[in-house]
Amino acid sequence: MEPLTLLRDMFDAAIASAQPARCLPANLPAAPKGRLIVIGAGKASAAMARAVEDHWQGPLSGLVVTRYGYGVPCERIDIVEASHPVPDQAGLAAAERMLRLVRDLDDDDLVLCLISGGGSALLPMPATGLNLEHKQSVGRALLQSGATISEFNCVRRHLSAIKGGRLAAACHPARVLTLLISDVPGDRPIDIASGPTVADPTTCAEALAILKRYAIAAPAAVHELLASGRGESIKPGDPRLANAQWRMIATPQMALEAAALKAREAGYAAHILGDSIEGEAREVGRVLAAIALQVAGHAQPFAAPCVLLSGGETTVAVRGHGRGGRNVEFLLSLAITLDGHVRIHALAGDTDGVDGLEEIAGATISPDTLGRAWAKGLHPTEALANNDGHGFFGALGDSVITGPTRTNVNDFRAILID
């Protein structure tokens, strides 16, 4: 099998492993005495809602919000599409509707909450004293700052009227079961869609420190909310969350294991280096290139032929004006460091099908990537300096485009050494 074909098969296997139709049905709860209300948010939420409808025998109703283009038809659950990663009015209206939907429930009712990556931007209901423009401003700045997803979501939770456990508190006294598809390093529930149904131990003071750390010029209203402590989230031990539980139904590790199985079926040893690798994308690219070169040159720490797999969520401190995303930034750095090594191919992509702001999942590299680039007049180091990974790989015809995957288990990276 051609290396690039195998790499794409592995990426597809990772995405398939996290499809709601595959991973959700076994996690459905028993029917409640009262009503079943289905709510949710994220890039997988519409597909999750469809899986619930397909396997639930009794009555139900509900509302979920997903990214534009990620909706699927449902009969009993309303599907709303909104903007990601920068929130919009459609997401705000959906969040307001969701809170109204869970009012006046009793302890015989069950709220089934379907949460996946992307839910933070899709439920952008601001705390009292803030507006959508405040949240958009802070969100854009954090996206370009190099802040980790955990830092980003800490700020989001303390600027929200629905995240940080507030959605579950609004459901009280009904029982709440949250089914989670993880897109965050460490699979921390508070960081998946900023934890709308789980208690949050972080504080306003921590959120304010993050804005200062990255020199984010937040609007005065944001600064006042955090400095005063008025944006405090729902804390562990709050009685309103006593009947709230969660289950993790798909994770980056599961996706990497599915890809590893595909590699082994093709005769390659597969080694998972980590499911939660973070850091500046270009630096991660250099480090993983060095490991791949050690494998190719010295059979350490593994012997070829093999595939090195990793997941997680890198960051990009945006300094240029190109078309980029963290996966293509990683891959461009990897290619430059490998310098056309004849035995190494790689693929990097986001399992949601969107890397950065583009409807492009990622890209591939081959031993001839740099040579083809130079022949076209492209300069790899200049493209990296300009954060122009999509422009670079697009010009070479090496972009990986999946369309909406309707799931999200974070970044996927595979390096194949023959």
Secondary structure, 3 states (H helix, E strand, C coil): CCHHHHHHHHHHHHHHHCCHHHHCHHHCCCCCCCCEEEEEECCCHHHHHHHHHHHCCCCCEEEEEEECCCCCCCCCEEEEEECCCCCCHHHHHHHHHHHHHCCCCCCCCEEEEEEECCHHHHCCCECCCCCHHHHHHHHHHHHCCCCCHHHHHHHHHHCECCCCCHHHHHHCCCEEEEEEECCCHHHCHHHHHHCCCCCCCCCHHHHHHHHHHCCCCCCHHHHHHHHHCCCCCCCCCCHHHCCEEEEEEECHHHHHHHHHHHHHHCCCEEEEEEEEECCEHHHHHHHHHHHHHHHHHHCCCCCCCEEEEEEECCECCCCCCCCCCHHHHHHHHHHHHHCCCCCEEEEEEECCCCECCECCCEEEECCCHHHHHHHCCCCHHHHHHCCCHHHHHHHHCCEECCCCCCCCCCEEEEEEEC
